[in-house]
Amino acid sequence: MNLLIASSAVSVSPLSCAGRQACRIAGLYVVIFWIALAVLLIVGTFIVYAAFRFRRRDEREPVQIHGNTRLEVAWTVVPLVIVVVIFTLTFTNMTFIRNGPPPEMSVTVVGRQFTWEYIYAGGKVRSFDALRIPTGTVVRINVTSIDVLHSFWVPRLAGQVYAIPGRTNPGWLEADKPGSYFGECNEFCGLGHYTMQATVIALTPTDFQRWYQAQLARA
Amino acid sequence: MKIVVGTLEWLRTTDHKKIGVLYLCTTFAFFLAGGLMALLMRLQLAHPANHFVTAALYNQLMTLHGTTMIFLWIIPVFSGFGNYLVPLMIGARDMAFPRLNAFSYWLIPMAGLVMYSGLLTQTGAANAGWTGYTPLSEAQFSIGLGQDLWIVGLHLLGISSIASAINFLVTIQRMRAPGLSWFRLPLFVWAIEVTAGLVLLATPFLAGVLALELMDRHLGTTFLYRGGDPLLYQFIFWFYSHPAVYIMIVPAFGIVSEIIPVFSRKPIFGYRAMAFSMTAIGVLGFMVFAHHMFTTGIPLLLQEFFMATTLLIAVPSGVKVLNWLATMWGGSIRYTTAMLFAVGFVLMFLIGGVDGVFTASLGVDYQLHATYWVVAHIHYVLFGGSVFGVMAGFFYWFPKITGRYLNETLGKLQFWLQLVGFNVTFMPMHILGILGMPRRIAIWPANRVDWVPWNLVATVGAFFIAAAVLLFVINVLASIRLGSRAPADAWQGNTLEWATSSPPPAFNFETVPAILSARPVRDLRLASPTVGS
């Protein structure tokens, strides 16, 4: 069972979320989507309606209206209310999205042209092919780079975190179910950028322990 | 002999109208070059695992496409309109500093050639993206001259922008005709004033950070990597480049704010609100820059501040859209090609504004940052917005510049082709973004089957856009000689440029008409119905 050579269809859509952080973000996206669609449809319909309704029919000059303070105040206040709603929605979710629940384990993720290295706490277990995590476990990731900028991104599990040389950026992952989750380096990093894939393999906690102990024994 | 004299005249001209035309032609040539690069990129991305171009070439195309469209097309094409129109609209004989003006222009083709000359070096042109992020753009990771030529080219363009901004500011400040007070100025002139202010305040930051990068590359300093900080580059770069987004769209606001009232036969709705909202966008534009850096790990509180300012800027943008709508409302709208493009602009800008709100929301941005969603968003603003505005401007002022109309049938065909092609190309990119496709990947893997149809559709759309642009080129070439003759007041206009002949004489006006309102040419028309016909 070689999970890395995934010849069948793979989804990397943040909307088909498979972890608490990604699902929280997907929920936020969906709410904003409906607000945005409503704004687009209402204003768009008015514009298209006006474009047809007020076509030139005769050569009379229409009434010269220079403005209407009440209307203009209204369409300053209404957008303001909408953006305040979006701000509040996002704001109340940000502590969870950014910091997450208390982590149960941590892994250092190191970006380099053009691969990722995963170093488990203690430093004895390292892996290049994939980041293996136990399901249902909050995993803190400390993301850094040894050369240029990269961005560690596995969309179905969590938002992206930049890998910056000389800095360590925190993030967190949690997978609900066992499986392979894919992603790509999302910050242009040079010639081989397009080859820089990221893979997270979520194992059941028992399978994970078996794998981890085997790696420890080998180290 | 005649050709030599004619050419010499164009080479040494300091006349704002000739310089304006030079700007428009040169930048349009760069638009065609950048468009060809886009077509090559779309061909490459049409299929998974495609090898139409190499990844090395793709990265150069991607970098040059972005740099060309932003710095050699959109920003300077508006200087072209500004040059041609500002003195005419304010009743002046020329710009305040005609020689400086010529200097600003001549830097642009030179800068373009410097940048493109990287293609002739062994290691190719710059390939670190139009943002040129460090450390990737440092000598260790971007070897060869390409990146240096890119930096020098941008430096030259920066000098050109700053010089022309000073010229516009002084011209608008000092050379307005008697009676032309601030609140009688055409909104296009307001737009150029705001833009010039942004250029003057922001561009030195770009020059500064590029100087740091150049020193890192050649003098052994480490401002932006190793001991230094890669994020420093991003902070300074975006402190320029976000205001630059408004440098690229505010003049288009000005253009459509001229066109919609003329063809609706109504004054602009809420003139002062339009002027103030442009100014508000200009000021707020300096306070949103770190929204490009939400995923770089900057403190959450800072992110929340920039989320607030970013969302706030949607408010004056919304005011503009609704005021354009209110200008059309109750009007008597005549659909010339210019008006079609102006209405197209409002609709596309609306979409580009709404899809930008998603990425203003921090959490959502963690998933959409640097995906095709962002590619879609910037193209809705900069193509659906700015380029549609430019096209509206071309159709509207071509009769003033040449004395002949562009062909309306070809123009309308072009509009519909461009509108459909544009949406077929860029609407699917929203879907690609939400399906997790990163931008700037030269080759995408075959197992991403849900990306397949949308990439193919986007590539097909790109060729519709190309066809529309080709129609425009044909239209211009044919209409220069064969177009029907335009009178002084080609469209029953409002602003002073329509008070002089088409094309205007060397020194613009024999006498500048009295200015008693924001619509002096309409006042003239009402006073004596024969003027301008």
Interface residues (C-beta under 8 A of the other chain):
Chain A: A6 S7 S8 A9 V10 S11 V12 S13 P14 L15 A22 R24 I25 L28 Y29 I32 F33 A36 V39 L40 V43 G44 F46 I47 V48 A50 A51 F54 R55 R56 R57 D58 R60 E61 P62 V63 Q64 I65 H66 G67 N68 L71 E72 W75 T76 P79 L80 V83 V84 I86 F87 L89 T90 F91 N93 M94 T95 I97 R98 Q113 D147 V148 L149 S151 W153 P155 A158 G159 Q160 V161 Y162 I164 P165 G166 R167 N169 P170 G183 E184 C185 N186 E187 F188 C189 G190 L191 G192 H193 Y194 Q197
Chain B: A55 A56 N59 N127 A128 G129 Y133 P135 L136 F141 Y225 R226 D229 P230 L231 S264 R265 K266 P267 F269 G270 Y271 R272 A273 T295 T296 G297 L300 Q303 E304 M307 A308 L311 L312 A314 V315 G318 V319 V321 L322 N323 L325 A326 M328 W329 G330 G331 S332 I333 R334 Y335 V343 V346 L347 L350 I351 V354 D355 V357 F358 A360 S361 L362 G363 V364 D365 Y366 Q367 L368 H369 A370 T371 I434 L435 G436 M437 P438 R440 I441 A442 I443 W444 P445 N447 R448 V449 D450
